[in-house]
């Protein structure tokens, strides 16, 4: 053993009593200070939820125009988990939970304080936390001195999470429904006008322009060739004149109405989907477990407090003794 090691062992042995007694007393003080009389024990309740890929009923359950069907039984990925955490940290969750459980009084906060909301938020953040796990689920942790209240808060936050996300998406879906409905009514109105105009053209004698004009033209030519009565020829010529006058408009309206009907079918399908999204609700999460009252406290951990207190005190005591001895040696080395 070298001289340095011998000196260290000699130093520790010399000061063994304070190095052992003071940390022991600190550990004992930590054990006493962590008793329920001085520190309220906190109980933890946890809920784990997985986000869904979608809570749009139309996309999940109704046929789409293209291959866009989404499996509403599929778990969401990182993006959906982060969205849930953003909603969990929103003011609507904070305000609803603090009001429902009267956390201002439960946390013994000063109601007359000018910073009451800040104080409440700090206490809320210390007791209630949200985080994403490595499995892309979201974990809701609630600490409270009342185990039943901790589980009630955790379950209420989970239920509220579903309602808030559904409300946000339903409000947006309602806006989309109103837009599609307005466009659908506009298309239907245009179709009604075109159908009315086509009806008037048919009353004038234009029923099917292409085949009608071909047949009448053949009859007109045959009547002239066979020398039929002038009255018959004039009647056929009048029909041809009517077809010539209104035929172009009839064809244009007919083709446009055909395209408009195809558009109307697409918009009606989208309107039905928007209606489902605006009026129906699907859960935004898959709940893995429901919070239950804890039967064992989470904090404080008395043995850990004792160990940390003892180790910290041992190091502090050792440093103080070293500083005092160093200062004493310096004083002795200085000339008087």
C-alpha positions as CSV (number, residue, x, y, z in Angstrom):
1,X,0.0,0.0,0.0
2,X,1.5,3.4,-1.0
3,X,1.8,6.4,1.2
4,X,-1.2,8.2,-0.2
5,X,-3.5,5.3,0.6
6,X,-2.1,5.1,4.1
7,X,-2.6,8.8,4.6
8,X,-6.2,8.6,3.4
9,X,-7.1,5.6,5.6
10,X,-5.4,7.3,8.5
11,X,-7.4,10.5,7.8
12,X,-10.7,8.6,7.6
13,X,-10.0,6.6,10.8
14,X,-9.1,9.8,12.6
15,X,-12.4,11.4,11.7
16,X,-14.5,8.3,11.8
17,X,-16.8,9.4,14.5
18,X,-18.1,12.6,12.7
19,X,-18.1,10.8,9.3
20,X,-20.3,8.1,10.7
21,X,-22.4,9.9,13.3
22,X,-23.4,13.0,11.3
23,X,-24.6,11.0,8.2
24,X,-26.4,8.6,10.5
25,X,-28.2,11.5,12.2
26,X,-29.0,13.0,8.7
27,X,-30.5,9.7,7.6
28,X,-32.5,9.5,10.8
29,X,-33.7,13.0,10.3
30,X,-34.7,12.2,6.7
31,X,-36.6,9.1,7.9
32,X,-38.5,11.2,10.5
33,X,-39.1,14.1,8.1
34,X,-40.6,11.8,5.5
35,X,-43.2,10.4,7.9
36,X,-46.8,11.0,6.9
37,X,-47.0,13.5,9.9
38,X,-44.7,15.9,8.0
39,X,-45.1,14.9,4.3
40,X,-48.4,13.8,2.8
41,X,-47.8,10.5,0.9
42,X,-48.8,10.7,-2.7
43,X,-50.5,7.8,-4.6
44,X,-50.2,7.4,-8.3
45,X,-52.9,6.3,-10.8
46,X,-52.0,5.6,-14.5
47,X,-54.0,5.3,-17.7
48,X,-52.4,4.1,-20.9
49,X,-54.2,4.8,-24.2
50,X,-53.3,4.2,-27.8
51,X,-54.3,6.8,-30.4
52,X,-56.5,5.7,-33.3
53,X,-55.6,6.2,-36.9
54,X,-58.9,8.1,-37.4
55,X,-62.1,8.8,-35.6
56,X,-63.9,9.8,-38.9
57,X,-66.8,7.3,-39.3
58,X,-67.1,8.0,-43.0
59,X,-63.5,7.3,-43.8
60,X,-63.5,4.2,-41.5
61,X,-66.8,2.6,-42.4
62,X,-68.2,4.1,-45.6
63,X,-67.0,3.3,-49.2
64,X,-64.8,6.0,-50.7
65,X,-64.4,7.3,-54.2
66,X,-60.9,5.9,-54.3
67,X,-58.8,3.6,-52.2
68,X,-58.8,5.7,-49.0
69,X,-60.5,3.4,-46.6
70,X,-58.9,3.5,-43.1
71,X,-59.0,0.7,-40.6
72,X,-60.6,2.2,-37.5
73,X,-59.3,-0.7,-35.5
74,X,-55.7,0.2,-36.3
75,X,-53.5,1.9,-33.7
76,X,-52.1,5.3,-34.5
77,X,-48.4,6.1,-34.9
78,X,-46.1,8.8,-33.5
79,X,-48.0,11.7,-35.1
80,X,-51.3,10.7,-33.6
81,X,-49.7,10.2,-30.2
82,X,-48.2,13.7,-30.3
83,X,-51.6,15.1,-31.2
84,X,-53.1,13.5,-28.1
85,X,-50.4,15.0,-25.9
86,X,-51.1,18.5,-27.4
87,X,-54.8,18.1,-26.6
88,X,-54.0,16.8,-23.1
89,X,-51.9,20.0,-22.5
90,X,-54.7,22.3,-23.7
91,X,-56.5,24.8,-21.6
92,X,-59.8,23.1,-22.0
93,X,-58.5,20.0,-20.3
94,X,-56.8,22.0,-17.6
95,X,-59.9,24.2,-16.9
96,X,-62.4,21.4,-17.0
97,X,-60.4,19.1,-14.6
98,X,-59.5,21.9,-12.1
99,X,-63.1,23.0,-12.0
100,X,-64.7,19.6,-11.8
101,X,-62.5,18.4,-8.9
102,X,-62.1,21.9,-7.3
103,X,-58.3,21.5,-7.3
104,X,-57.8,25.1,-6.2
105,X,-59.1,24.2,-2.7
106,X,-57.8,20.7,-2.8
107,X,-54.3,21.9,-3.3
108,X,-54.8,24.5,-0.5
109,X,-54.0,27.5,-2.7
110,X,-54.6,31.1,-1.7
111,X,-57.8,32.1,-3.6
112,X,-57.0,35.8,-3.1
113,X,-53.6,35.6,-4.7
114,X,-53.0,37.6,-7.8
115,X,-51.1,34.7,-9.4
116,X,-53.7,32.0,-8.5
117,X,-53.9,30.6,-12.0
118,X,-50.1,30.3,-12.3
119,X,-49.9,28.7,-8.9
120,X,-52.7,26.3,-9.8
121,X,-51.0,25.4,-13.1
122,X,-47.7,24.7,-11.4
123,X,-49.3,22.5,-8.8
124,X,-51.3,20.8,-11.6
125,X,-48.2,20.2,-13.6
126,X,-46.4,18.7,-10.6
127,X,-49.2,16.3,-9.9
128,X,-50.5,15.5,-13.4
129,X,-48.2,14.5,-16.3
130,X,-48.5,13.2,-19.8
131,X,-46.0,11.4,-21.9
132,X,-45.5,9.2,-25.0
133,X,-44.1,5.7,-24.4
134,X,-41.7,3.8,-26.6
135,X,-44.6,1.8,-27.9
136,X,-46.4,4.9,-29.3
137,X,-49.0,4.9,-26.6
138,X,-49.8,7.9,-24.3
139,X,-49.4,7.6,-20.6
140,X,-51.5,9.7,-18.2
141,X,-50.1,9.9,-14.6
142,X,-51.8,11.5,-11.7
143,X,-50.3,11.9,-8.2
144,X,-52.5,12.8,-5.2
145,X,-52.7,12.3,-1.5
146,X,-56.1,10.7,-2.0
147,X,-55.8,7.5,-4.1
148,X,-59.5,7.5,-5.1
149,X,-59.2,11.1,-6.3
150,X,-56.1,10.3,-8.3
151,X,-57.8,7.5,-10.2
152,X,-60.9,9.6,-10.7
153,X,-58.9,12.4,-12.2
154,X,-57.0,10.0,-14.5
155,X,-60.2,8.4,-15.8
156,X,-61.9,11.8,-16.2
157,X,-58.9,13.1,-18.3
158,X,-59.1,10.1,-20.5
159,X,-62.9,10.5,-21.1
160,X,-62.4,14.2,-21.7
161,X,-59.6,13.6,-24.2
162,X,-62.0,11.6,-26.4
163,X,-64.7,14.3,-26.1
164,X,-62.4,17.2,-26.8
165,X,-60.8,15.6,-29.9
166,X,-64.1,14.5,-31.2
167,X,-65.6,18.0,-30.7
168,X,-62.7,19.6,-32.5
169,X,-63.1,17.3,-35.5
170,X,-66.9,17.4,-35.4
171,X,-66.9,21.2,-35.5
172,X,-64.6,21.1,-38.5
173,X,-66.7,18.4,-40.1
174,X,-69.9,20.6,-39.6
175,X,-68.2,23.5,-41.5
176,X,-67.3,21.1,-44.3
177,X,-70.9,19.7,-44.3
178,X,-72.3,23.2,-44.7
179,X,-70.0,23.9,-47.6
180,X,-70.8,20.7,-49.4
181,X,-74.5,21.1,-48.7
182,X,-74.5,24.6,-50.2
183,X,-72.7,23.4,-53.3
184,X,-75.1,20.4,-53.6
185,X,-78.1,22.7,-53.5
186,X,-76.5,24.9,-56.1
187,X,-76.0,22.0,-58.4
188,X,-79.5,20.8,-57.9
189,X,-80.8,24.2,-58.7
190,X,-78.9,24.4,-61.9
191,X,-80.1,21.0,-62.9
192,X,-83.7,22.0,-62.2
193,X,-83.3,25.0,-64.5
194,X,-81.8,22.9,-67.3
195,X,-84.5,20.2,-67.0
196,X,-87.2,22.9,-67.1
197,X,-85.7,24.4,-70.3
198,X,-85.4,21.0,-71.9
199,X,-89.0,20.4,-71.1
200,X,-90.0,23.6,-72.9
201,X,-87.9,22.6,-75.9
202,X,-89.7,19.3,-76.0
203,X,-93.0,21.1,-76.0
204,X,-91.8,23.0,-79.1
205,X,-91.2,19.6,-80.7
206,X,-87.5,18.9,-80.1
207,X,-87.3,15.5,-78.4
208,X,-84.2,13.7,-79.6
209,X,-82.3,16.0,-82.0
210,X,-80.0,13.6,-83.8
211,X,-82.4,10.8,-84.7
212,X,-85.4,13.1,-85.1
213,X,-83.6,15.4,-87.6
214,X,-82.4,12.4,-89.6
215,X,-85.9,10.9,-89.8
216,X,-87.6,14.2,-90.7
217,X,-85.0,15.0,-93.3
218,X,-85.5,11.7,-95.0
219,X,-89.3,12.2,-94.9
220,X,-88.9,15.7,-96.3
221,X,-86.7,14.5,-99.2
222,X,-89.1,11.6,-99.9
223,X,-92.1,13.9,-99.9
224,X,-90.5,16.3,-102.4
225,X,-89.4,13.4,-104.6
226,X,-92.8,11.7,-104.6
227,X,-94.6,15.0,-105.2
228,X,-96.8,14.8,-102.1
229,X,-99.2,17.6,-101.2
230,X,-97.7,21.0,-100.5
231,X,-99.3,21.0,-97.0
232,X,-97.4,17.9,-96.0
233,X,-94.1,19.3,-97.4
234,X,-94.7,22.6,-95.5
235,X,-95.3,20.7,-92.2
236,X,-92.1,18.7,-92.6
237,X,-90.2,21.9,-93.4
238,X,-91.6,23.5,-90.3
239,X,-90.4,20.6,-88.2
240,X,-86.9,20.9,-89.7
241,X,-86.9,24.7,-89.1
242,X,-87.8,24.1,-85.4
243,X,-85.0,21.5,-85.1
244,X,-82.6,23.8,-86.8
245,X,-83.6,26.7,-84.4
246,X,-83.6,24.8,-81.1
247,X,-81.6,21.7,-81.8
248,X,-78.2,23.1,-80.9
249,X,-79.5,24.4,-77.6
250,X,-81.2,21.1,-76.9
251,X,-78.0,19.1,-77.5
252,X,-75.9,21.5,-75.4
253,X,-78.4,21.3,-72.5
254,X,-78.7,17.5,-72.7
255,X,-74.9,16.9,-72.6
256,X,-74.4,19.5,-69.9
257,X,-77.2,17.9,-67.8
258,X,-75.6,14.5,-68.2
259,X,-72.3,15.8,-66.8
260,X,-74.1,17.7,-64.1
261,X,-75.8,14.5,-63.0
262,X,-72.5,12.8,-62.6
263,X,-71.2,15.7,-60.6
264,X,-74.4,15.6,-58.5
265,X,-73.8,12.0,-57.6
266,X,-70.2,12.7,-56.4
267,X,-71.3,15.7,-54.4
268,X,-74.2,13.8,-52.9
269,X,-71.8,11.0,-51.8
270,X,-69.5,13.6,-50.2
271,X,-72.5,15.2,-48.5
272,X,-73.6,11.9,-47.0
273,X,-70.0,11.3,-45.7
274,X,-69.8,14.8,-44.3
275,X,-73.2,14.3,-42.6
276,X,-72.0,11.2,-40.9
277,X,-68.8,12.9,-39.7
278,X,-70.7,15.9,-38.4
279,X,-73.3,13.9,-36.5
280,X,-71.6,10.7,-35.4
281,X,-68.7,10.2,-33.0
282,X,-66.1,7.5,-32.8
283,X,-63.6,7.1,-29.9
284,X,-60.3,8.8,-30.6
285,X,-58.3,6.4,-28.4
286,X,-58.0,2.8,-27.4
287,X,-57.8,2.6,-23.6
288,X,-55.4,-0.2,-22.5
289,X,-56.3,0.1,-18.8
290,X,-58.6,2.0,-16.5
291,X,-57.1,3.8,-13.5
292,X,-57.8,2.2,-10.1
293,X,-57.0,3.5,-6.6
294,X,-53.4,2.7,-5.7
295,X,-52.9,0.6,-2.5
296,X,-49.2,1.7,-2.1
297,X,-47.9,5.2,-2.0
298,X,-45.6,6.4,-4.8
299,X,-43.9,9.2,-2.8
300,X,-42.1,9.7,-0.5
301,X,-39.8,6.6,-0.7
302,X,-38.4,6.7,2.8
303,X,-35.4,4.4,2.3
304,X,-34.3,6.4,-0.7
305,X,-34.6,9.7,1.2
306,X,-32.5,8.1,4.1
307,X,-29.8,6.9,1.7
308,X,-29.6,10.1,-0.3
309,X,-29.5,12.2,2.9
310,X,-26.8,10.1,4.5
311,X,-24.6,10.1,1.3
312,X,-25.0,13.8,0.8
313,X,-24.2,14.5,4.4
314,X,-21.2,12.2,4.4
315,X,-19.8,14.0,1.3
316,X,-20.5,17.4,2.8
317,X,-19.0,16.5,6.2
318,X,-15.9,15.1,4.4
319,X,-15.4,18.3,2.4
320,X,-15.8,20.5,5.5
321,X,-13.3,18.4,7.4
322,X,-10.8,18.6,4.5
323,X,-11.3,22.4,4.2
324,X,-10.8,22.9,8.0
325,X,-7.7,20.8,8.0
326,X,-6.3,22.5,5.0
327,X,-7.0,25.9,6.6
328,X,-5.3,24.8,9.8
329,X,-2.2,23.6,7.9
330,X,-2.0,26.9,6.0
331,X,-2.2,28.9,9.2
332,X,0.6,26.8,10.7
333,X,2.8,27.2,7.7
334,X,2.5,31.0,7.7
335,X,5.2,33.0,9.6
336,X,3.9,34.4,12.8
